[in-house]
């Protein structure tokens, strides 16, 4: 009886909080980092000001808070033994209005990649298995972890199904911890695994192939698995990006190319490449996901390479200027190694973590309309989010910068992290008139 009362109350809150006030996946309701909110968002806040509620989490995660109705979902780790890497993979659900913990689940299966060091919560020192963001369709929430665990919970916290992708299809072949987030689109669940075709540090299958996986979100069973070939080499085959739906296609960047796929079969509809001529660079793993805006698809080449705007609506195979709308040239700040750009108010906002600059760019021409040099010594790596005329970004120390989308002026710098925090990388979620900010230690609801 309690379960049904819980679900009834949940449905009531879903009605109260409209779809535009949800943040159901890593890049929000529009899959581009922008919010549909018509409410005023906070400007001057910090860890003590305008805090509606906060919750201390047991460990860090690069995953973004996910918001649906009166529910907030967060992934995390709990370190049991730092010297050996022993720990738990955790799924949290909070009540959005009060911050009350509704349920907490140990989501990890304990699966260890073959040849690894037996780490339970991380594979390398730069990240951990809780880096992917959860995703929800309002009926269930699905958590993915970098060790391959994929787990679905109903809103009352009961486990619906689970599987391990490495156990089903072979150990991942990545230099670093795999961290792509799953995507829900048209009642299907998608996950890209773009990996190298040889072992990495003794891990994985030497004949591994990159693939896209489509699953039934109600039971986790595979609908189709489509191999995605590339002639890229070594680490350049690896991508940590997420599938972005657009015009009934699945967009995915990695392996030195951008491709569009049929969501019903995975069939490749078109491809453009490459930002790596002759595939001579072997260490160009890709982190940013593609972002669509005003007739072009933006893809960021790795390290300090340019950003490319690919024409929307391509068919077949294209390379070089064939299919290219524009690329950044003679502007060193227009590059992004880790953050995914934002499309908001008909403009692109490109955050360069290596050049420490945020730029507003015209999607038609690639012209820079303003550029902001970012303060402080820490890296700015969380992907920018936008709403109510404001851009929100966060650096490794947990400082949140509020920037005017029109002028590029800094409106506020909020200190949200602890003094010695580093490597904070979660993006900020926007829902209604609230911000959800995850530092290494605390989840904040700002209103």
C-alpha positions as CSV (number, residue, x, y, z in Angstrom):
1,X,0.0,0.0,0.0
2,X,2.8,2.4,0.9
3,X,4.4,1.8,-2.5
4,X,1.2,2.8,-4.4
5,X,0.8,5.9,-2.2
6,X,4.4,6.8,-3.0
7,X,3.8,6.5,-6.7
8,X,0.6,8.4,-6.5
9,X,2.3,11.3,-4.8
10,X,5.1,11.1,-7.3
11,X,2.7,11.5,-10.2
12,X,1.1,14.5,-8.5
13,X,4.5,16.1,-8.3
14,X,5.3,15.3,-11.9
15,X,2.1,17.3,-12.8
16,X,3.2,20.2,-10.6
17,X,6.7,20.3,-12.1
18,X,6.2,20.6,-15.8
19,X,8.4,18.9,-18.4
20,X,10.3,22.1,-19.1
21,X,11.3,22.2,-15.4
22,X,12.9,18.8,-15.6
23,X,16.6,17.9,-16.3
24,X,16.1,14.2,-17.4
25,X,19.5,13.6,-18.9
26,X,23.1,14.9,-18.8
27,X,22.5,17.8,-21.3
28,X,18.9,18.6,-20.2
29,X,15.5,18.7,-21.9
30,X,16.9,19.9,-25.3
31,X,20.0,17.7,-25.3
32,X,22.1,20.9,-25.7
33,X,22.7,22.2,-22.2
34,X,19.9,24.7,-22.2
35,X,16.8,25.0,-19.9
36,X,13.3,25.8,-20.9
37,X,12.6,27.6,-17.7
38,X,10.6,30.8,-17.7
39,X,11.4,31.5,-14.1
40,X,14.2,33.7,-12.6
41,X,17.3,31.8,-11.7
42,X,19.7,32.6,-8.8
43,X,22.6,35.0,-9.4
44,X,24.2,35.8,-6.1
45,X,24.6,32.7,-4.0
46,X,27.3,30.5,-2.3
47,X,27.5,27.5,0.0
48,X,25.7,29.5,2.7
49,X,23.4,31.8,0.7
50,X,20.1,30.8,-1.1
51,X,20.7,27.2,-0.2
52,X,17.3,25.5,-0.1
53,X,18.9,22.3,1.0
54,X,22.1,20.4,0.9
55,X,23.2,16.8,1.4
56,X,26.7,15.5,2.1
57,X,27.6,12.7,-0.3
58,X,30.0,9.8,0.5
59,X,32.3,10.4,-2.5
60,X,33.0,12.4,-5.7
61,X,31.4,11.9,-9.1
62,X,31.5,13.8,-12.4
63,X,27.9,12.8,-13.0
64,X,25.3,15.6,-13.3
65,X,22.3,15.7,-11.0
66,X,19.1,14.5,-12.8
67,X,15.8,16.0,-11.9
68,X,12.3,14.8,-12.7
69,X,9.2,16.1,-11.0
70,X,9.9,15.9,-7.2
71,X,12.8,13.5,-7.6
72,X,16.6,14.2,-7.8
73,X,18.9,11.4,-8.8
74,X,22.7,11.3,-8.2
75,X,25.4,8.7,-8.6
76,X,28.3,8.5,-6.2
77,X,31.0,6.3,-4.8
78,X,31.8,5.3,-1.2
79,X,35.5,4.7,-0.6
80,X,36.1,1.8,1.8
81,X,39.8,1.4,1.3
82,X,41.6,4.1,-0.6
83,X,44.9,2.3,-0.8
84,X,43.4,-0.7,-2.6
85,X,40.6,1.1,-4.4
86,X,37.9,-0.9,-2.6
87,X,34.5,0.9,-2.5
88,X,30.9,0.9,-3.4
89,X,29.0,2.3,-6.4
90,X,25.9,4.1,-5.2
91,X,22.6,5.4,-6.6
92,X,20.7,8.1,-4.7
93,X,17.2,9.5,-4.9
94,X,16.2,12.7,-3.1
95,X,12.9,14.5,-2.6
96,X,13.3,17.7,-4.6
97,X,11.2,19.9,-2.4
98,X,12.9,19.1,0.9
99,X,16.2,17.3,0.1
100,X,15.1,14.3,2.1
101,X,16.9,11.1,1.1
102,X,14.2,8.8,-0.3
103,X,16.4,5.9,-1.1
104,X,20.0,4.8,-1.5
105,X,21.1,1.7,-3.3
106,X,24.4,-0.1,-3.7
107,X,24.3,-0.4,-7.4
108,X,27.6,-2.1,-8.1
109,X,27.9,-5.8,-9.0
110,X,31.6,-6.0,-8.1
111,X,32.5,-6.8,-11.7
112,X,36.2,-6.3,-12.3
113,X,37.7,-5.9,-15.8
114,X,40.1,-8.7,-16.7
115,X,43.7,-7.7,-16.1
116,X,42.8,-4.7,-13.9
117,X,44.1,-4.1,-10.4
118,X,40.9,-5.2,-8.7
119,X,39.5,-1.7,-8.2
120,X,35.9,-1.6,-7.2
121,X,35.2,2.1,-7.6
122,X,37.9,3.3,-10.1
123,X,40.2,2.2,-12.9
124,X,42.6,5.2,-12.8
125,X,43.4,8.1,-10.5
126,X,41.8,10.7,-12.7
127,X,38.2,9.5,-12.5
128,X,35.9,6.9,-10.9
129,X,33.2,4.5,-12.1
130,X,30.4,7.0,-11.0
131,X,31.4,9.5,-13.7
132,X,28.4,8.9,-16.1
133,X,25.1,10.7,-15.4
134,X,21.9,8.8,-14.7
135,X,18.9,9.2,-17.1
136,X,15.2,8.9,-16.4
137,X,11.9,8.7,-18.4
138,X,9.8,9.6,-15.4
139,X,8.9,6.0,-14.8
140,X,12.3,4.7,-13.9
141,X,15.9,5.9,-13.5
142,X,18.8,4.2,-15.1
143,X,22.3,4.4,-13.7
144,X,25.4,3.4,-15.7
145,X,28.9,3.0,-14.1
146,X,32.3,2.8,-15.7
147,X,32.8,-0.9,-14.8
148,X,29.9,-1.7,-17.1
149,X,27.1,-2.0,-14.5
150,X,23.8,-0.8,-15.9
151,X,20.9,-0.8,-13.4
152,X,17.3,0.4,-13.6
153,X,15.2,1.4,-10.5
154,X,11.6,2.3,-10.3
155,X,10.8,5.6,-8.6
156,X,10.2,3.8,-5.3
157,X,13.7,2.4,-5.3
158,X,12.9,-1.1,-6.3
159,X,15.3,-2.7,-8.7
160,X,13.7,-3.3,-12.1
161,X,16.6,-5.0,-13.9
162,X,20.4,-5.0,-14.1
163,X,23.1,-6.1,-16.5
164,X,26.9,-5.6,-17.0
165,X,27.9,-4.5,-20.5
166,X,31.5,-5.8,-20.1
167,X,30.3,-9.2,-19.0
168,X,27.9,-9.4,-22.0
169,X,30.1,-8.0,-24.7
170,X,33.7,-8.1,-23.5
171,X,35.9,-5.9,-21.4
172,X,36.3,-2.3,-22.4
173,X,39.5,-1.2,-24.2
174,X,40.1,2.3,-22.9
175,X,43.2,4.2,-21.6
176,X,41.1,5.9,-18.9
177,X,37.9,5.0,-17.1
178,X,34.9,4.7,-19.5
179,X,32.3,7.4,-18.7
180,X,29.8,7.9,-21.5
181,X,26.3,8.5,-20.2
182,X,23.3,6.6,-21.5
183,X,20.6,8.2,-23.6
184,X,16.8,7.7,-23.5
185,X,15.0,8.5,-26.8
186,X,11.7,7.4,-28.2
187,X,11.2,4.7,-25.5
188,X,14.6,3.2,-26.2
189,X,17.9,3.2,-24.2
190,X,21.1,3.9,-26.1
191,X,24.8,3.5,-25.0
192,X,27.9,4.1,-27.2
193,X,31.0,2.0,-26.6
194,X,33.7,3.6,-28.9
195,X,36.9,1.9,-27.9
196,X,40.3,1.0,-29.3
197,X,40.9,-2.3,-31.2
198,X,43.7,-3.5,-29.0
199,X,44.3,-4.0,-25.3
200,X,45.0,-1.0,-23.1
201,X,47.3,-1.7,-20.2
202,X,46.5,-5.4,-20.5
203,X,42.8,-4.8,-20.3
204,X,40.2,-5.8,-22.8
205,X,40.0,-7.9,-26.0
206,X,42.7,-7.3,-28.6
207,X,40.1,-7.7,-31.3
208,X,37.5,-5.4,-29.7
209,X,35.2,-3.4,-31.9
210,X,33.4,-0.1,-31.3
211,X,29.6,-0.4,-31.2
212,X,26.3,1.3,-30.3
213,X,23.9,-0.6,-28.1
214,X,20.1,-0.2,-28.2
215,X,18.1,-1.6,-25.3
216,X,14.5,-1.9,-24.0
217,X,14.4,0.4,-20.9
218,X,11.6,-1.8,-19.4
219,X,13.8,-4.9,-19.1
220,X,17.3,-4.0,-20.2
221,X,17.3,-6.5,-23.1
222,X,19.2,-5.7,-26.2
223,X,17.1,-4.6,-29.2
224,X,20.1,-4.2,-31.5
225,X,23.9,-3.9,-31.4
226,X,25.6,-2.1,-34.3
227,X,29.3,-2.1,-34.9
228,X,30.7,1.4,-35.7
229,X,34.0,1.1,-37.7
230,X,36.7,3.7,-37.9
231,X,40.3,3.7,-39.3
232,X,41.5,5.9,-36.4
233,X,44.4,4.5,-34.5
234,X,45.2,3.6,-30.8
235,X,43.6,6.1,-28.3
236,X,42.1,8.1,-31.1
237,X,39.4,5.4,-31.4
238,X,38.2,6.1,-27.9
239,X,35.3,8.4,-27.1
240,X,33.8,9.4,-23.8
241,X,30.9,11.3,-25.4
242,X,27.2,10.7,-25.2
243,X,24.7,10.0,-28.0
244,X,22.7,13.1,-28.9
245,X,19.3,12.6,-30.6
246,X,18.4,15.0,-33.4
247,X,15.7,14.8,-36.1
248,X,15.1,11.1,-35.5
249,X,18.8,10.4,-35.7
250,X,21.4,9.4,-33.2
251,X,24.5,11.7,-33.4
252,X,27.8,10.3,-32.1
253,X,31.4,11.7,-32.3
254,X,34.5,9.6,-31.9
255,X,37.1,7.6,-33.8
256,X,38.0,10.9,-35.7
257,X,34.6,11.2,-37.2
258,X,31.0,12.4,-36.6
259,X,28.2,10.0,-37.6
260,X,24.4,9.9,-37.8
261,X,22.5,6.7,-37.2
262,X,19.0,5.3,-37.6
263,X,17.6,4.8,-34.1
264,X,15.6,1.8,-35.3
265,X,18.5,-0.3,-36.4
266,X,21.8,1.6,-35.7
267,X,22.4,1.8,-39.4
268,X,24.9,4.5,-40.3
269,X,23.1,7.2,-42.4
270,X,26.1,9.5,-42.9
271,X,29.5,10.4,-41.6
272,X,31.8,13.4,-41.7
273,X,35.6,13.4,-41.0
274,X,38.2,14.0,-40.1
275,X,39.7,16.5,-37.7
276,X,42.7,14.2,-37.7
277,X,44.1,14.2,-41.3
278,X,45.6,10.9,-42.3
279,X,44.8,9.8,-38.7
280,X,48.4,10.6,-37.8
281,X,47.6,11.6,-34.2
282,X,47.2,8.4,-32.2
283,X,46.4,9.9,-28.8
284,X,43.4,12.0,-29.6
285,X,40.7,10.4,-27.4
286,X,37.5,12.5,-27.7
287,X,35.5,13.7,-24.6
288,X,33.0,16.3,-25.8
289,X,29.6,15.2,-27.2
290,X,28.2,16.8,-30.4
291,X,25.7,19.8,-30.0
292,X,23.2,21.0,-32.6
293,X,22.1,24.5,-33.3
294,X,20.7,26.6,-36.1
295,X,21.5,24.2,-38.9
296,X,24.9,23.0,-37.9
297,X,26.3,20.2,-35.6
298,X,29.2,21.3,-33.6
299,X,32.0,18.8,-32.8
300,X,35.2,19.6,-30.8
301,X,38.5,18.0,-31.8
302,X,40.8,17.0,-28.9
303,X,43.6,18.8,-27.2
304,X,44.0,22.3,-28.7
305,X,42.6,21.4,-32.2
306,X,39.7,23.5,-33.7
307,X,36.0,23.2,-33.4
308,X,34.1,22.1,-36.5
309,X,30.5,23.0,-37.6
310,X,29.1,20.3,-39.8
311,X,26.1,21.0,-42.0
312,X,22.8,19.5,-40.7
313,X,21.0,17.1,-43.1
314,X,24.0,15.3,-44.6
315,X,23.7,11.9,-46.4
316,X,26.5,9.5,-47.3
317,X,30.2,10.0,-46.6
318,X,31.9,13.4,-46.4
319,X,35.3,14.7,-45.5
320,X,37.2,18.0,-45.4
321,X,35.3,21.0,-46.6
322,X,32.6,18.7,-48.2
323,X,29.9,18.9,-45.6
324,X,31.7,21.5,-43.5
325,X,30.0,24.8,-42.7
326,X,32.9,26.4,-40.9
327,X,35.8,25.7,-38.5
328,X,37.6,27.8,-36.0
329,X,40.7,29.4,-37.4
330,X,43.1,32.0,-36.0
331,X,41.3,32.0,-32.7
332,X,43.2,29.9,-30.2
333,X,40.5,30.2,-27.5
334,X,37.9,28.5,-29.7
335,X,38.8,24.9,-28.7
336,X,37.5,22.5,-26.1
337,X,39.3,19.4,-24.9
338,X,36.7,18.2,-22.3
339,X,33.6,20.4,-21.9
340,X,30.7,20.0,-24.4
341,X,29.6,23.4,-25.8
342,X,26.2,24.9,-25.0
343,X,23.5,26.0,-27.5
344,X,21.3,28.7,-25.9
345,X,19.4,31.7,-27.2
346,X,20.4,30.8,-30.8
347,X,24.1,31.0,-30.0
348,X,26.9,28.5,-29.2
349,X,28.8,29.0,-26.0
350,X,32.2,27.3,-26.2
351,X,34.2,26.7,-23.0
352,X,37.9,26.2,-23.6
353,X,39.3,24.4,-20.6
354,X,42.9,24.6,-22.0
355,X,42.7,28.3,-22.9
356,X,40.6,29.3,-19.9
357,X,38.0,31.2,-21.9
358,X,34.3,31.2,-22.6
359,X,33.1,32.5,-26.0
360,X,29.8,33.2,-27.6
361,X,29.8,32.2,-31.2
362,X,27.4,32.8,-34.1
363,X,26.3,29.4,-35.4
364,X,26.0,30.6,-39.0
365,X,29.5,32.1,-39.4
366,X,31.6,30.9,-36.5
367,X,32.3,34.6,-35.6
368,X,33.2,35.2,-32.0
369,X,30.7,37.8,-30.5
370,X,32.4,38.0,-27.1
371,X,35.1,36.2,-25.2
372,X,35.5,36.0,-21.4
373,X,38.9,35.1,-19.9
374,X,38.1,32.9,-16.9
375,X,39.5,33.7,-13.4
376,X,41.6,31.7,-11.0
377,X,44.2,28.9,-11.2
378,X,41.8,25.9,-11.5
379,X,40.6,24.3,-14.7
380,X,37.1,25.0,-15.9
381,X,35.8,21.7,-17.2
382,X,32.2,21.3,-16.4
383,X,30.1,21.6,-19.5
384,X,28.2,25.0,-19.5
385,X,24.5,25.2,-18.9
386,X,22.2,28.1,-19.7
387,X,18.8,29.5,-18.6
388,X,17.1,32.8,-17.9
389,X,19.8,34.8,-19.7
390,X,22.6,33.3,-17.7
391,X,25.5,30.8,-18.3
392,X,26.6,28.6,-15.4
393,X,30.0,26.9,-15.3
394,X,32.0,25.3,-12.5
395,X,35.8,24.8,-12.1
396,X,37.8,22.0,-10.4
397,X,37.7,23.8,-7.1
398,X,33.9,23.9,-7.0
399,X,33.6,27.7,-7.9
400,X,30.5,28.5,-9.9
401,X,30.7,31.4,-12.4
402,X,27.4,33.1,-13.4
403,X,27.8,34.9,-16.7
404,X,25.5,37.1,-18.7
405,X,24.7,35.4,-22.0
406,X,24.2,38.7,-23.7
407,X,27.3,40.7,-22.6
408,X,29.7,38.0,-21.4
409,X,30.1,39.9,-18.1
410,X,30.7,38.0,-14.9
411,X,27.6,38.5,-12.7
412,X,28.8,36.5,-9.7
413,X,31.5,34.0,-8.5
414,X,30.1,31.5,-6.0
415,X,32.4,29.5,-3.8
416,X,30.7,26.1,-3.5
417,X,33.6,23.7,-3.0
418,X,35.9,23.0,0.0
419,X,39.2,24.9,0.3
420,X,41.3,22.1,-1.1
421,X,38.8,20.5,-3.5
422,X,40.1,19.6,-6.9
423,X,38.8,17.7,-10.0
424,X,35.2,18.8,-9.5
425,X,33.7,18.2,-12.9
426,X,29.9,17.8,-12.6
427,X,27.8,20.1,-14.8
428,X,25.1,22.2,-13.2
429,X,21.4,21.1,-13.7
430,X,18.6,23.7,-14.0
431,X,15.0,22.9,-13.1
432,X,12.3,25.6,-12.7
433,X,13.9,28.3,-10.6
434,X,16.4,26.0,-9.0
435,X,20.1,25.1,-9.6
436,X,21.4,21.7,-8.6
437,X,25.1,21.8,-8.0
438,X,27.2,18.8,-7.2
439,X,30.7,19.3,-5.7
440,X,33.0,16.5,-4.6
441,X,31.3,16.3,-1.3
442,X,27.9,18.0,-1.3
443,X,24.8,18.2,-3.4
444,X,23.2,21.6,-3.3
445,X,19.7,22.9,-4.3
446,X,20.0,26.6,-4.8
447,X,16.8,28.7,-5.0
